[in-house]
Amino acid sequence: MSRPASPDVPGAAGRSLSEAPATAEALMRARYAAFARGDSAFLASTWHPSTRPADVGADDGTQWRGLRVLDTVRGGEGDDDGLVEFIAAYRLDGVRGEMRERSRFVREDGQWLYVDGVHLDPLTGAPLDLATGEPLDPATDAPLG
């Protein structure tokens, strides 16, 4: 079932972003809401320092329109790592699109942090090359063709 997130509702579940999310999925939903509001400070504070870019850059003109969580592996209150796969709908320059990602999270010192993610084809779930948008071979991560 689709669980749309609202940029007007922090954390997509009525949770204040000042509260530490208890699960990887809750952090992913809070980060989605932060992207929708352009809250770069929250995104930076919840991004693992080993993979955090120098400029998080949350406000690029993208209008985030909805969120569907497709799968969660681990990431619960008793876990130290987890995966969350989701589709986020957006509009950019008047064009609608969807971004599908399988995100990796870790919990350190009681706080969930986003580590990285693999972008997937919104329809097939196949991994995509971030630079070109072309499909990758799931077994080797090499470009197909």
DOMIRO-382036 format. One record per residue: x, y, z of N, C-alpha, C, O in turn; residue number from 1. Coordinates in Angstrom, 2 decimals, padded with zeros to 5 digits. Atoms other than C-alpha are relative to their C-alpha. Example, Ala and Ser with C-alpha at 12.3 -4.5 7.8 and 13.67 -1.06 7.14 Angstrom:
<sites>
<site <000.89, -001.19, 000.00>, <012.30, -004.50, 007.80>, <000.90, 001.20, 000.00>, <001.94, 001.18, 000.66>, 1>;
<site <-000.82, -001.19, -000.06>, <013.67, -001.06, 007.14>, <-000.77, 001.09, 000.73>, <-000.26, 002.20, 000.90>, 2>;
</sites>
This chain:
<sites>
<site <000.84, -001.18, 000.00>, <000.00, 000.00, 000.00>, <000.88, 001.24, 000.00>, <001.92, 001.27, 000.66>, 1>;
<site <-000.73, -001.25, 000.07>, <001.21, 003.48, -000.79>, <-000.15, 000.78, 001.29>, <-001.25, 000.91, 001.82>, 2>;
<site <000.02, -000.82, -001.21>, <002.16, 005.59, 002.21>, <000.61, 001.34, -000.34>, <001.81, 001.54, -000.12>, 3>;
<site <-000.58, -001.28, 000.41>, <002.56, 009.14, 000.91>, <000.45, 000.82, 001.19>, <-000.19, 000.85, 002.24>, 4>;
<site <-000.51, -000.92, -001.02>, <004.64, 011.54, 002.91>, <-000.39, 001.40, -000.39>, <-000.50, 001.72, -001.57>, 5>;
<site <000.35, -001.38, 000.28>, <003.70, 015.16, 003.22>, <001.12, 000.90, 000.45>, <001.59, 000.79, 001.59>, 6>;
<site <-001.03, -000.93, -000.42>, <006.30, 017.90, 003.22>, <-000.47, 000.90, 001.13>, <000.35, 001.51, 001.82>, 7>;
<site <000.53, -000.84, -001.07>, <003.98, 019.73, 005.64>, <-000.01, -000.72, 001.34>, <-000.25, -000.10, 002.37>, 8>;
<site <000.02, 000.78, -001.24>, <004.21, 016.93, 008.21>, <001.41, -000.51, 000.24>, <001.83, -001.46, -000.42>, 9>;
<site <-001.38, 000.41, -000.23>, <007.75, 016.62, 009.60>, <000.10, -001.49, 000.25>, <-000.70, -002.07, 000.99>, 10>;
<site <-000.26, 001.40, -000.21>, <009.10, 013.12, 009.44>, <-001.05, -000.90, -000.63>, <-001.00, -002.12, -000.45>, 11>;
<site <001.04, 000.74, 000.69>, <006.07, 012.03, 007.38>, <-000.88, -000.79, 000.94>, <-001.67, -001.63, 000.49>, 12>;
<site <000.85, 000.73, -000.94>, <004.46, 010.75, 010.54>, <-000.34, 000.89, 001.19>, <-000.65, 000.40, 002.27>, 13>;
<site <000.33, -000.93, -001.06>, <003.83, 013.87, 012.59>, <001.12, 000.18, 001.01>, <000.92, 000.84, 002.03>, 14>;
<site <-001.12, -000.04, -000.92>, <007.23, 013.53, 014.25>, <000.80, 001.27, -000.22>, <001.05, 001.67, -001.36>, 15>;
<site <-000.87, -001.16, 000.09>, <009.29, 016.59, 015.00>, <001.38, -000.47, -000.44>, <001.86, -001.51, 000.02>, 16>;
<site <-001.33, 000.39, 000.44>, <012.65, 016.47, 013.23>, <001.03, 000.17, 001.10>, <002.17, -000.26, 000.93>, 17>;
<site <-000.94, -000.10, -001.11>, <014.25, 017.34, 016.57>, <000.05, -001.31, 000.79>, <000.98, -001.51, 001.57>, 18>;
<site <-000.01, 001.31, -000.64>, <013.34, 013.84, 017.81>, <000.84, -000.95, -000.83>, <000.76, -000.94, -002.06>, 19>;
<site <-000.81, 000.98, 000.73>, <015.79, 011.08, 016.90>, <-000.91, -001.13, -000.48>, <-001.56, -001.77, 000.35>, 20>;
<site <000.82, 001.10, 000.49>, <014.00, 008.58, 014.63>, <000.44, -001.33, 000.59>, <001.64, -001.59, 000.73>, 21>;
<site <-000.27, 001.26, -000.69>, <013.75, 005.15, 016.26>, <000.36, -001.13, -000.96>, <000.90, -002.15, -000.52>, 22>;
<site <-000.28, 001.06, 000.97>, <014.11, 003.11, 013.04>, <000.62, 000.61, -001.26>, <000.56, 001.82, -001.48>, 23>;
<site <-000.57, -000.45, 001.27>, <015.89, 003.31, 009.69>, <-001.10, 000.57, -000.90>, <-000.89, 001.59, -001.56>, 24>;
<site <001.09, -000.51, 000.83>, <012.54, 003.74, 007.92>, <-000.47, 001.36, 000.49>, <-000.76, 002.24, -000.31>, 25>;
<site <000.42, -001.30, -000.54>, <011.57, 006.58, 010.26>, <001.01, 001.09, -000.39>, <000.62, 002.22, -000.70>, 26>;
<site <-001.00, -000.98, 000.43>, <014.87, 008.32, 009.47>, <-000.14, 000.29, -001.49>, <-000.03, 001.45, -001.91>, 27>;
<site <000.16, -000.22, 001.44>, <014.34, 007.80, 005.74>, <-001.18, 000.92, -000.26>, <-001.09, 001.82, -001.10>, 28>;
<site <001.17, -000.86, 000.17>, <010.87, 009.38, 006.01>, <000.30, 001.44, 000.46>, <-000.14, 002.40, -000.17>, 29>;
<site <-000.37, -001.33, -000.48>, <012.28, 012.28, 008.04>, <000.93, 000.70, -000.99>, <000.82, 001.91, -001.19>, 30>;
<site <-000.91, -000.59, 001.00>, <015.02, 012.81, 005.44>, <-000.77, 000.41, -001.25>, <-000.47, 001.43, -001.86>, 31>;
<site <000.85, -000.38, 001.13>, <012.40, 012.80, 002.68>, <-000.67, 001.36, 000.29>, <-000.66, 002.26, -000.55>, 32>;
<site <000.66, -001.26, -000.39>, <010.50, 015.54, 004.55>, <001.01, 001.15, 000.00>, <000.67, 002.27, -000.38>, 33>;
<site <-001.04, -001.03, -000.01>, <013.78, 017.45, 005.00>, <000.38, 000.41, -001.42>, <000.58, 001.59, -001.69>, 34>;
<site <-000.25, -000.34, 001.41>, <014.51, 017.23, 001.26>, <-001.12, 000.87, -000.53>, <-000.87, 001.85, -001.23>, 35>;
<site <001.16, -000.74, 000.50>, <010.98, 018.49, 000.56>, <000.01, 001.44, 000.50>, <-000.44, 002.34, -000.21>, 36>;
<site <-000.05, -001.35, -000.56>, <011.55, 021.51, 002.83>, <001.31, 000.72, -000.28>, <001.45, 001.91, 000.00>, 37>;
<site <-001.30, -000.60, 000.25>, <015.14, 022.11, 001.74>, <000.82, 000.16, 001.26>, <001.62, 001.09, 001.36>, 38>;
<site <-000.69, -000.08, -001.29>, <016.48, 021.46, 005.26>, <001.36, -000.70, -000.07>, <001.51, -001.83, 000.40>, 39>;
<site <-001.34, 000.56, 000.16>, <020.16, 020.89, 004.44>, <000.67, -000.33, 001.33>, <001.44, -001.29, 001.40>, 40>;
<site <-000.63, 000.25, -001.30>, <021.18, 021.09, 008.11>, <-000.42, -001.36, 000.56>, <000.41, -002.11, 001.07>, 41>;
<site <000.46, 001.31, -000.48>, <019.00, 018.09, 009.04>, <000.61, -001.11, -000.84>, <001.06, -002.12, -000.30>, 42>;
<site <-000.58, 001.03, 000.87>, <020.21, 016.13, 006.02>, <001.46, -000.24, 000.34>, <001.89, -001.39, 000.43>, 43>;
<site <-001.42, 000.15, -000.34>, <023.85, 016.80, 006.89>, <000.18, -000.69, 001.35>, <001.07, -001.52, 001.50>, 44>;
<site <-000.16, 000.58, -001.34>, <023.35, 015.86, 010.55>, <-000.40, -001.46, 000.06>, <-000.05, -002.16, 001.02>, 45>;
<site <000.43, 001.40, 000.00>, <021.79, 012.52, 009.61>, <000.70, -000.81, -001.10>, <000.30, -001.94, -001.40>, 46>;
<site <-000.78, 000.67, 001.04>, <024.31, 011.62, 006.87>, <001.29, -000.49, 000.65>, <001.97, 000.29, 001.33>, 47>;
<site <-001.22, 000.54, -000.62>, <027.18, 009.34, 007.96>, <001.21, 000.80, -000.47>, <001.35, 001.06, -001.66>, 48>;
<site <-001.15, -000.85, 000.38>, <030.41, 011.39, 008.04>, <000.91, -000.63, -001.05>, <001.57, 000.10, -001.80>, 49>;
<site <-000.89, 000.65, 000.97>, <032.26, 008.78, 005.93>, <-000.49, 000.15, -001.44>, <000.30, -000.04, -002.37>, 50>;
<site <000.54, -000.11, 001.36>, <029.97, 009.36, 002.94>, <-000.68, 001.35, -000.27>, <-001.13, 001.60, -001.39>, 51>;
<site <000.69, -001.29, 000.14>, <028.53, 012.86, 003.52>, <000.77, 000.91, -000.96>, <001.97, 001.13, -000.79>, 52>;
<site <-000.67, -000.95, 000.91>, <029.26, 015.26, 000.64>, <000.24, 001.33, 000.70>, <-000.41, 001.64, 001.70>, 53>;
<site <-000.30, -001.31, -000.58>, <030.72, 018.67, 001.38>, <-001.22, 000.92, -000.07>, <-001.46, 001.71, 000.85>, 54>;
<site <001.21, -000.82, 000.16>, <027.53, 020.31, 000.06>, <-001.19, -000.94, -000.21>, <-001.31, -001.57, -001.26>, 55>;
<site <001.16, 000.88, 000.09>, <024.32, 018.42, 000.76>, <-000.96, 000.51, -001.07>, <-001.55, -000.30, -001.78>, 56>;
<site <000.77, -000.60, 001.07>, <022.41, 020.84, -001.50>, <-001.42, -000.51, -000.14>, <-001.77, -001.06, -001.18>, 57>;
<site <001.37, 000.52, 000.03>, <018.79, 019.99, -000.66>, <-000.92, 000.80, -000.90>, <-001.93, 000.26, -001.35>, 58>;
<site <000.94, -000.83, 000.73>, <017.24, 022.87, -002.58>, <000.48, 000.23, -001.43>, <001.19, 001.19, -001.71>, 59>;
<site <-000.40, -000.15, 001.40>, <017.74, 022.35, -006.32>, <-001.19, 000.29, -000.90>, <-001.09, 000.14, -002.12>, 60>;
<site <001.19, -000.28, 000.78>, <014.24, 023.33, -007.43>, <-000.93, -001.19, -000.15>, <-001.99, -001.08, -000.76>, 61>;
<site <000.84, 001.19, 000.07>, <012.86, 019.81, -007.10>, <-001.15, 000.14, 000.98>, <-000.96, 000.50, 002.14>, 62>;
<site <001.19, 000.05, -000.87>, <009.32, 019.61, -005.73>, <-000.29, -001.47, 000.28>, <-000.68, -002.21, -000.62>, 63>;
<site <000.25, 001.39, -000.38>, <008.97, 016.34, -003.83>, <-001.49, -000.16, 000.23>, <-002.08, 000.59, 001.00>, 64>;
<site <001.45, 000.11, 000.06>, <005.41, 015.08, -004.32>, <-000.57, -001.19, 000.75>, <-001.77, -001.21, 001.03>, 65>;
<site <000.54, 001.16, -000.70>, <005.09, 011.74, -002.52>, <001.06, -001.06, 000.20>, <002.10, -001.06, -000.45>, 66>;
<site <-000.96, 001.02, -000.39>, <006.83, 008.76, -001.01>, <-000.72, -001.32, 000.20>, <-001.78, -001.38, 000.83>, 67>;
<site <000.49, 001.36, -000.25>, <006.20, 005.01, -001.10>, <001.18, -000.84, 000.46>, <002.19, -000.94, -000.23>, 68>;
<site <-001.00, 000.95, -000.47>, <008.25, 002.62, 000.99>, <-000.36, -001.36, -000.57>, <-001.48, -001.85, -000.38>, 69>;
<site <000.24, 001.29, 000.64>, <008.60, -000.64, -000.92>, <000.47, -001.16, 000.85>, <-000.14, -002.23, 000.83>, 70>;
<site <-000.56, 001.10, -000.77>, <010.71, -002.71, 001.45>, <000.91, 000.54, 001.09>, <001.58, 001.56, 000.91>, 71>;
<site <-000.93, -000.31, -001.09>, <012.56, -002.54, 004.74>, <000.61, -001.31, 000.48>, <-000.10, -002.27, 000.75>, 72>;
<site <-000.73, 001.17, -000.49>, <015.22, -005.04, 005.79>, <000.77, 000.44, 001.23>, <001.58, 001.37, 001.17>, 73>;
<site <-000.57, -000.40, -001.29>, <016.31, -004.87, 009.42>, <-000.36, 001.46, 000.26>, <-001.42, 001.91, -000.16>, 74>;
<site <000.25, -001.42, -000.23>, <016.55, -001.26, 010.61>, <-000.98, 000.28, 001.13>, <-001.46, 001.41, 001.26>, 75>;
<site <000.92, -000.20, -001.11>, <014.36, -001.79, 013.65>, <000.69, 000.54, 001.24>, <001.89, 000.82, 001.23>, 76>;
<site <-000.54, -000.60, -001.23>, <014.82, -000.50, 017.18>, <001.12, -000.83, 000.62>, <001.95, -000.29, 001.35>, 77>;
<site <-001.06, 000.85, -000.56>, <017.05, -003.48, 018.08>, <001.14, -000.27, -000.96>, <002.04, -001.04, -000.64>, 78>;
<site <-001.02, 000.25, 001.03>, <019.18, -003.39, 014.92>, <001.04, 001.12, -000.04>, <000.80, 002.23, 000.45>, 79>;
<site <-001.05, -001.01, 000.19>, <022.41, -001.57, 014.08>, <000.20, 000.38, -001.46>, <001.01, 001.25, -001.77>, 80>;
<site <-000.05, -000.37, 001.41>, <021.93, -001.49, 010.32>, <-001.34, -000.34, -000.64>, <-002.14, -001.08, -000.08>, 81>;
<site <001.25, 000.27, 000.68>, <019.12, -001.54, 007.82>, <000.02, 000.52, -001.42>, <000.83, 001.38, -001.79>, 82>;
<site <000.20, -000.42, 001.38>, <018.02, -001.13, 004.21>, <-001.45, 000.44, -000.15>, <-002.35, -000.20, 000.38>, 83>;
<site <001.35, -000.47, 000.29>, <015.00, 000.86, 003.04>, <-000.06, 000.29, -001.50>, <000.72, 001.09, -002.01>, 84>;
<site <000.20, -000.26, 001.42>, <013.81, 000.75, -000.57>, <-001.27, 000.82, -000.16>, <-002.30, 000.50, 000.44>, 85>;
<site <001.14, -000.91, 000.14>, <011.49, 003.53, -001.68>, <-000.05, 000.58, -001.40>, <000.92, 000.52, -002.16>, 86>;
<site <000.18, -000.81, 001.21>, <010.10, 005.48, -004.61>, <-000.48, 001.37, 000.46>, <-001.46, 001.49, 001.19>, 87>;
<site <000.38, -001.38, -000.29>, <009.94, 009.26, -004.29>, <-000.42, 000.66, -001.30>, <000.34, 000.69, -002.27>, 88>;
<site <000.50, -000.71, 001.18>, <007.79, 011.16, -006.79>, <000.40, 001.46, 000.11>, <000.42, 002.03, 001.20>, 89>;
<site <-000.43, -001.40, 000.00>, <008.95, 014.61, -007.82>, <-000.46, 000.70, -001.27>, <-000.92, 000.08, -002.23>, 90>;
<site <000.22, -000.83, 001.18>, <008.42, 017.45, -010.24>, <001.19, 000.95, -000.08>, <001.55, 001.59, 000.91>, 91>;
<site <-001.14, -000.87, 000.23>, <011.36, 019.34, -011.73>, <-000.18, 000.67, -001.36>, <-000.33, 000.00, -002.38>, 92>;
<site <000.21, -000.77, 001.23>, <010.97, 022.10, -014.31>, <-001.29, -000.41, -000.71>, <-001.34, -000.48, -001.94>, 93>;
<site <001.30, 000.34, 000.55>, <007.33, 021.07, -014.78>, <-000.14, -001.43, -000.47>, <-001.20, -001.81, -000.97>, 94>;
<site <000.02, 001.39, 000.45>, <008.21, 017.44, -015.55>, <-000.06, -000.92, 001.22>, <000.73, -000.78, 002.16>, 95>;
<site <000.12, 000.96, -001.09>, <007.07, 014.61, -013.27>, <001.00, -001.13, -000.18>, <001.34, -001.51, -001.31>, 96>;
<site <-000.91, 001.13, 000.04>, <009.46, 011.83, -012.37>, <-000.07, -000.78, 001.29>, <-000.74, -000.38, 002.24>, 97>;
<site <-000.11, 000.82, -001.20>, <010.22, 009.12, -009.86>, <001.45, -000.41, 000.19>, <002.16, -000.69, -000.77>, 98>;
<site <-001.33, 000.47, -000.36>, <013.40, 008.22, -008.07>, <-000.19, -001.22, 000.90>, <-000.90, -001.16, 001.90>, 99>;
<site <000.06, 001.21, -000.82>, <013.80, 004.70, -006.70>, <001.39, -000.25, 000.53>, <002.38, -000.19, -000.21>, 100>;
<site <-001.30, 000.21, -000.63>, <016.57, 003.95, -004.24>, <-000.10, -001.06, 001.07>, <-001.12, -001.18, 001.75>, 101>;
<site <-000.16, 000.90, -001.13>, <017.69, 001.21, -001.89>, <001.08, 000.64, 000.87>, <002.26, 000.63, 000.53>, 102>;
<site <-000.89, -000.76, -000.87>, <019.23, 003.18, 000.99>, <000.53, -000.88, 001.13>, <-000.16, -001.76, 001.63>, 103>;
<site <-000.65, 000.74, -001.08>, <021.65, 001.83, 003.57>, <000.17, 000.94, 001.20>, <000.59, 002.08, 001.07>, 104>;
<site <-000.06, -000.75, -001.24>, <021.53, 003.01, 007.19>, <000.79, -000.78, 001.05>, <000.81, -002.01, 001.03>, 105>;
<site <-000.64, 000.60, -001.17>, <023.59, 002.35, 010.32>, <-000.43, 000.79, 001.23>, <-000.78, 001.97, 001.14>, 106>;
<site <000.27, -000.71, -001.26>, <022.93, 003.17, 013.94>, <001.29, 000.02, 000.80>, <001.88, -001.02, 001.09>, 107>;
<site <-001.21, -000.20, -000.80>, <025.85, 004.61, 015.88>, <-000.35, 000.86, 001.19>, <-000.99, 001.90, 001.05>, 108>;
<site <000.27, -000.73, -001.24>, <025.65, 005.77, 019.48>, <-001.49, 000.32, 000.14>, <-001.87, 001.39, 000.62>, 109>;
<site <001.44, -000.16, -000.14>, <021.88, 005.29, 019.34>, <-000.67, 000.84, -001.06>, <-001.89, 001.03, -001.01>, 110>;
<site <000.57, -000.86, 001.04>, <021.40, 007.53, 016.27>, <000.11, -000.68, -001.36>, <001.18, -001.14, -001.76>, 111>;
<site <000.00, 000.52, 001.36>, <020.38, 006.27, 012.83>, <000.61, 001.03, -000.94>, <000.35, 002.23, -000.83>, 112>;
<site <-000.66, -000.86, 000.98>, <022.47, 007.67, 009.97>, <-000.15, -000.62, -001.39>, <-000.05, -001.84, -001.55>, 113>;
<site <000.01, 000.44, 001.39>, <022.08, 007.46, 006.18>, <001.44, -000.19, -000.44>, <002.28, 000.68, -000.21>, 114>;
<site <-001.35, 000.26, 000.48>, <025.18, 005.87, 004.63>, <000.09, 000.26, -001.50>, <000.87, 001.11, -001.94>, 115>;
<site <-000.01, -000.17, 001.45>, <024.50, 005.58, 000.91>, <-001.20, -000.73, -000.58>, <-001.99, -001.35, 000.14>, 116>;
<site <001.11, 000.68, 000.65>, <022.08, 004.24, -001.62>, <000.33, -000.37, -001.43>, <001.22, 000.21, -002.05>, 117>;
<site <-000.12, 000.42, 001.39>, <021.80, 002.48, -004.94>, <-001.26, 000.47, -000.71>, <-002.37, 000.14, -000.31>, 118>;
<site <001.15, -000.45, 000.79>, <019.58, 004.18, -007.51>, <-000.45, -001.15, -000.89>, <000.37, -001.84, -001.50>, 119>;
<site <000.58, 001.11, 000.74>, <017.23, 001.73, -009.20>, <-000.97, 000.53, -001.05>, <-001.55, 001.60, -000.89>, 120>;
<site <001.00, -000.34, 001.01>, <015.09, 001.83, -012.32>, <-001.37, -000.03, 000.67>, <-001.72, -001.03, 001.29>, 121>;
<site <001.29, -000.05, -000.69>, <011.64, 002.93, -011.06>, <-000.96, -001.12, -000.38>, <-001.80, -001.52, 000.43>, 122>;
<site <000.92, 001.04, 000.45>, <009.87, 000.24, -013.11>, <000.51, -001.41, 000.28>, <-000.25, -002.27, 000.72>, 123>;
<site <-000.52, 001.36, -000.09>, <012.20, -002.76, -013.00>, <000.74, -000.29, 001.30>, <000.88, -001.45, 001.70>, 124>;
<site <-000.80, 000.20, -001.21>, <014.23, -002.20, -009.84>, <001.45, -000.33, -000.31>, <002.22, -000.61, 000.61>, 125>;
<site <-001.39, 000.29, 000.37>, <017.47, -002.80, -011.81>, <000.89, 001.17, 000.41>, <000.47, 002.32, 000.32>, 126>;
<site <-000.93, -001.08, -000.36>, <020.52, -000.85, -010.59>, <000.32, 000.90, -001.19>, <000.41, 000.44, -002.33>, 127>;
<site <-000.32, -000.98, 001.03>, <021.33, 002.33, -012.53>, <001.35, 000.65, 000.29>, <001.72, 000.86, 001.45>, 128>;
<site <-001.22, -000.78, -000.10>, <024.64, 004.08, -013.19>, <-000.39, 001.44, 000.33>, <-001.16, 002.05, -000.42>, 129>;
<site <000.38, -001.35, -000.41>, <024.36, 007.42, -011.36>, <000.42, 001.06, -001.01>, <-000.28, 002.06, -001.19>, 130>;
<site <-000.50, -001.01, 000.92>, <026.40, 009.29, -013.95>, <-000.79, 000.03, -001.31>, <-001.05, 001.10, -001.85>, 131>;
<site <000.63, 000.05, 001.32>, <024.58, 008.08, -017.07>, <-001.50, -000.33, 000.05>, <-002.22, -000.03, -000.90>, 132>;
<site <001.39, 000.44, -000.08>, <021.23, 006.71, -015.84>, <-000.25, -001.30, -000.72>, <-001.39, -001.76, -000.81>, 133>;
<site <000.12, 001.26, 000.73>, <021.94, 003.54, -017.82>, <-000.02, -001.19, 000.96>, <000.56, -001.12, 002.04>, 134>;
<site <000.05, 001.18, -000.86>, <021.18, 000.08, -016.39>, <001.37, -000.63, 000.21>, <002.24, -000.58, -000.66>, 135>;
<site <-001.22, 000.74, -000.33>, <023.95, -001.87, -014.67>, <-000.33, -001.48, 000.13>, <-001.45, -001.85, 000.47>, 136>;
<site <000.15, 001.43, -000.22>, <024.46, -005.61, -014.60>, <-000.06, -000.23, 001.49>, <000.89, 000.11, 002.20>, 137>;
<site <000.12, 000.19, -001.46>, <023.19, -006.62, -011.13>, <001.10, -000.86, 000.60>, <001.42, -000.73, 001.78>, 138>;
<site <-001.04, 000.89, -000.53>, <025.91, -009.27, -010.81>, <001.36, 000.66, 000.09>, <002.15, 000.33, 000.98>, 139>;
<site <-001.34, -000.58, 000.04>, <028.89, -007.07, -011.67>, <000.05, 001.51, 000.22>, <001.13, 002.06, 000.40>, 140>;
<site <000.09, -001.46, -000.06>, <027.69, -003.43, -011.41>, <000.69, 000.67, -001.17>, <001.02, 001.85, -001.11>, 141>;
<site <-000.59, -000.56, 001.23>, <029.20, -002.95, -014.90>, <-001.15, 000.41, -000.93>, <-002.23, -000.19, -000.89>, 142>;
<site <001.04, -000.39, 000.96>, <027.23, -001.13, -017.63>, <-000.41, -001.16, -000.89>, <000.43, -001.95, -001.32>, 143>;
<site <000.48, 001.03, 000.93>, <025.05, -003.41, -019.72>, <000.28, 000.43, -001.43>, <000.31, 001.61, -001.74>, 144>;
<site <-000.14, -000.29, 001.43>, <025.69, -003.67, -023.43>, <001.38, 000.10, -000.38>, <001.68, 000.35, -001.55>, 145>;
</sites>
